[in-house]
Amino acid sequence: MEAALSWDVDSPALPTVKNALAMAQQFTDFGRIVADDLEAKLLGLPADFCIGARATLGEASRRLYLRPLAQTAAPRSAAHRAQNLARLVQALSRAFGEVYREQVRSRSVQAPQRE
């Protein structure tokens, strides 16, 4: 992810379209896995629980199912797509962590006190 995020898309030194699209596909595949796991974690929880994570999941449901760019895409477009998907995967990972921390916190609040 860091490699894709380090690209300067305004620079002429961009990765090849083939490499950028391959990374975009990897981010898409991984993002779908994380999104599915996040959705499973959110099932059965109150609708107002982790609203930010739910918003991220909604955005992911749109962006992870965009039609892939063609191999004839401009290098800048391919690099942008890979970067945007890398940022989305980062956001999904943060959202997953947010839900996990919130679940741990709410369990510790609900746990009966032992004497």
N, C-alpha and C positions, 0 to 999 in steps of 0.2 A: 504494500500500500504506500509506504513511504516513497518508493521510487516514483510512482505515478504522481503523488502529491508534490514532489519536488520539481516536476517539469514546469518550465516557464513557457506557457502556451503562446506567448508573444515573441518568443525567440525562434530563430530559424532552426535551431538544434532540437528538433522534436524527434520522438521515437518513430519508427516506421509505423505505418497504418496497421500492418499485420501484428506487430507487437502490442500496440495500444489496444487494438480490438481483442487480442488474446487476453490481455489483462482485464479488459472490461468484461469479458465473458467469465473469467475466474471470479471477479468481484460480484457479478450477477449470481453465479451459482452459490457462492458462499453467503451472499446476502439473503438469498431465498432460504437457506438452511437456518440462518440466525433469525430471520423474520418468522419462520414457522415455529421455532423454539420459543420466541418471544410471544407469539400469539397463543401458544399452548400454555405458557406461564400466566397469561392474562385471563384465560378462560375461567369463568366461575368467580372472578374477582369483581367487586363493585365497579360500576361504570366510571365513577369518579376517582378510582384508584390509579395512580400513575398516569395522569392525563398526558404528560409529555411523551411517555413511551407509546401511548395509543396514537398520538399524532404522528410520531415517527413511523409507526407501523402502517398508518394510513398512507403516508408519503411513499413508503417502501412498496406498498401494494400497487402503486401506480408506476413507479420508476423501474422496478425490477422486471416489469413485464413489457417494457418498451421494445419495439422491434429493433433488432441489432442493426448497427450501421453496416453498409455494404463495404466490401474490400476496396471499393473505388472512392470511399469517403476522403475528404481532405484530412491531412495529418492533424491539423489543429482541431477539427471536429472529433476525430478519434481520441485524441489526447484529452479533450474536454470531457468526453463521455466516460473515459476511464477514471479521470479525476473525480467527477461527480459521483460515480458509483463507489469509489474508494471512500469519499466523505460520507456517503449513505451507510456503508458498512460500519464505519466508525460510529455514526449516530445510533445505529441499531445495537452495536456492542455496548455503548453507553446506556441506552435504554434498558437493555437486558440487565446490566448491573444495577440500574436504578430500581427496577422491579424486584430484583433479588434482595437488595438492601432494605427496601420497604417491607418486603415479606418478613425478613428476619426481625426488623424493628417491631412490626405489628405482632409477631409471635412472642417476642420477649415482653411486650406490654400485656398481652393476654395470658401469659403463662402464670399459673397459680404460684403464689409465694409459698416457699417451704419454710417451715419453722424448725 
